[in-house]
Amino acid sequence: MIVYNTTYTTPVEDARNFVIWANESFIASTAQDGRLTHPRLLRILSHKDEHTECFSLQFDVKDTATLHQWFVSQGKALNDDLNRLFDGRIIGFSTIMETITED
């Protein structure tokens, strides 16, 4: 199993709207598609400062080929939407991780 994680840094004033967008647009769109499953939106506490908030958006995905197919067909458009809506104020970087052990 692969975990697809994107860590976002948002200005404090955009944090609430980012969470709304992540839930209503990003997570809702990926749920309809079905290739990315088990969405988790988390607030990162270890890198908090007075000007920014950090979030982690995670999904499970079967394999990297499926992730690539999703990104080409849907992921790039969602990233473009994020940049358009927030005028580039929110930045993110993605990490692809392989699950080694689970409960």
C-alpha positions as CSV (number, residue, x, y, z in Angstrom):
1,M,0.0,0.0,0.0
2,I,1.2,3.5,-0.8
3,V,0.4,6.6,1.2
4,Y,0.3,9.8,-0.8
5,N,0.9,12.8,1.5
6,T,0.9,16.5,0.6
7,T,2.0,19.0,3.2
8,Y,0.6,22.4,2.8
9,T,1.7,25.7,4.4
10,T,-1.0,28.4,4.5
11,P,-1.1,31.9,5.7
12,V,-3.2,32.0,8.9
13,E,-5.9,34.1,7.2
14,D,-6.4,31.5,4.5
15,A,-6.3,28.4,6.8
16,R,-10.1,28.2,7.4
17,N,-10.9,28.5,3.7
18,F,-8.2,26.0,2.8
19,V,-9.8,23.4,5.1
20,I,-13.1,24.0,3.5
21,W,-11.6,23.7,0.0
22,A,-9.7,20.5,1.0
23,N,-12.9,18.9,2.3
24,E,-15.4,20.1,-0.3
25,S,-13.3,20.1,-3.4
26,F,-10.2,17.9,-3.1
27,I,-11.4,15.1,-0.9
28,A,-14.9,15.1,-2.4
29,S,-13.4,14.8,-6.0
30,T,-11.0,12.0,-5.1
31,A,-13.8,10.1,-3.3
32,Q,-15.9,10.1,-6.5
33,D,-12.9,8.9,-8.5
34,G,-12.1,6.1,-6.1
35,R,-8.4,5.5,-6.8
36,L,-7.3,7.4,-3.7
37,T,-9.0,6.1,-0.5
38,H,-9.1,6.8,3.2
39,P,-8.5,10.6,3.1
40,R,-7.0,12.2,6.2
41,L,-6.7,15.9,6.7
42,L,-4.4,16.7,9.7
43,R,-3.2,19.9,11.2
44,I,0.6,19.8,11.8
45,L,1.4,21.1,15.3
46,S,5.2,20.8,15.3
47,H,5.8,23.6,12.7
48,K,3.3,26.2,13.9
49,D,4.2,29.9,14.0
50,E,2.1,33.0,14.3
51,H,1.9,33.7,10.5
52,T,1.2,30.2,9.0
53,E,-0.7,27.0,9.6
54,C,0.5,23.6,8.2
55,F,-1.7,20.7,7.1
56,S,-1.1,17.2,5.9
57,L,-3.5,15.7,3.4
58,Q,-3.1,11.9,3.1
59,F,-4.6,9.2,1.0
60,D,-4.0,5.5,0.5
61,V,-3.5,4.3,-3.0
62,K,-2.9,0.8,-4.4
63,D,0.4,1.5,-6.2
64,T,2.4,4.3,-7.8
65,A,1.0,3.5,-11.3
66,T,-2.5,4.2,-10.0
67,L,-1.3,7.4,-8.3
68,H,0.2,8.6,-11.6
69,Q,-3.0,7.8,-13.5
70,W,-5.0,9.8,-10.9
71,F,-2.6,12.7,-11.0
72,V,-2.7,13.0,-14.8
73,S,-6.5,12.7,-14.9
74,Q,-7.4,14.7,-11.8
75,G,-4.6,15.7,-9.5
76,K,-3.0,18.4,-11.7
77,A,-6.4,20.1,-12.2
78,L,-7.0,20.1,-8.4
79,N,-3.6,21.7,-7.9
80,D,-4.3,24.3,-10.5
81,D,-7.6,25.0,-8.8
82,L,-5.8,25.5,-5.5
83,N,-3.3,27.9,-7.0
84,R,-6.0,29.9,-8.8
85,L,-8.3,30.2,-5.8
86,F,-5.5,31.2,-3.3
87,D,-3.4,33.1,-5.8
88,G,-0.3,31.0,-5.0
89,R,-0.4,31.9,-1.3
90,I,-0.6,28.2,-0.3
91,I,2.4,26.0,-1.0
92,G,2.6,22.3,-0.8
93,F,5.0,19.4,-1.3
94,S,4.1,15.8,-1.8
95,T,5.7,12.7,-0.4
96,I,5.0,9.1,-1.6
97,M,5.5,6.5,1.2
98,E,5.2,2.8,1.2
99,T,3.5,1.1,4.2
100,I,5.7,-1.3,5.9
101,T,3.6,-2.4,8.9
102,E,-0.1,-1.8,9.9
103,D,-2.2,-2.7,12.9
